[in-house]
Amino acid sequence: MSLRRQVFAIYRQLLRTTDSVFGDDHYARCKAKDEIKDEIRKNREETDKEKVLELIKVAIQVDRVLRFGVLQGRLNDKGNYEVKFPAGFADIEGTTGTTTAQMLKKTPVEKS
C-alpha cells in the first residue's frame, strides 16, 4: 500500500474512532476531529518517507489510546456518574499490571 493510501486510511480510521468513542458528546467529538484534521494539515507537505512512516505509527497509537484508554461518564438520575468500561480498556502499553481503579485514582477529574 502506498504511503498516501496509508495516511488516508489511518485518517479515516481516526475519524471513525472519534465517532465511536465520543458518541453523542458533540463537543468532545468535534474537538477530537478538529485536532486530527489540524495534525494532518500541519504535516501535509511532508515528503520524507521515514518521517511519514513515523507519523503513521503515532496516528495508530493515538487510535489505540482513544479506543482503549478513554472513558466517558454520564450523569444518571441519582446524581452519580456511570462509566461503561469498553472491552480491552487499559490494555495499552505502559499500563500492564495497573488496575482500572489505580488508573482512575491517578487521573484528575475536571469539573465543567
N, C-alpha and C positions, 0 to 999 in steps of 0.2 A: 504494500500500500504506500502511495506517495506521502511525503510529509504534509502536503497541503490537505490531502484527504484525512490524515490522522488528526490534524488540527481541527478541521471541521467536525470530525466525528466526536472528539472529546468536548468540543464546544457545545454541540447539540446534546451530548450526554449530561454535561453540567447543567444546562438549562432544564432538561427533564428532571434531573435530580432535585433542583431547587423547587420545582413544582410538587414533587412527591414529598419532600422533606417539610416544606413550609405550608403545604396545602392551602387552606383558606386564609392564612395570615398574609394578607395582601402587602402590607408594609415590608415585612421581612423578605417575602418572595421578590418584590421589586428591588429592594436594596441589594440582595444577593445577585440578582440578574444584572443590575447596573454595574456591580463590581466585576463580574465575569466579563461583561462587554468592554469595560474600561481596560482590563488587562489584555484582552485580545487586541483592541485598538492600539494600545501602547506598544505592543510587540509586533504589529502588523508588518513592518518593514524589515524585520529580522531575516537575514539571509544565511547566517552561519548555521550549518546543519547541526552541529553539536549543541549549539545554544537552543535551537528549536526543539531538539530531542529532550534537552533538559527541561524546557518549559512544558513539554507534553507530560513528562514524568511528574512535574509539580502539579499540573492540572489533574492527573489521575489520582494523586494523593489528596488533593482538595476534594475531589468527588468522593473518595473513600471516607474522609473525615465528615463530610456532610451527611453521607448515608448512615454511618455507624457512630458518629460522635456528637450529633446534635439532638437535643431533646427539647420539646416544647410542652409546657404545662398549660392546662386550661382550667380556668376558674369554674368550679361547679356551684350548684345551688346552695351548698352549705358554706360557701366562702373559702373552701380549700382548693388547692391546685391538684389536678390529676395529671399524671405523667404516664404515657404509654411507652414502654421500652421496646424498640424495634429489635428483631432478631439480629444478633451479631453486635448489639450495642457494646461499646467499649472494647471491642475485639480489634483495636487498631494498634499499630506499632507504638511501643513505649508504655502501653497500659496493661500488658500481660501481668497477671497476678494482683491487679488492683481491683477491688470490688467496686461496684457501682456506687455504693454508699460512701466509700472513701473518696471516689472521684467527685461526688456531689458536695462533700464537705470542703474540698479544696477549691471548688468553683464558686466565686462570689455571685450572688444574685442581685441584679439591678432592679430597682423598683421603677416603674414607669409612671 
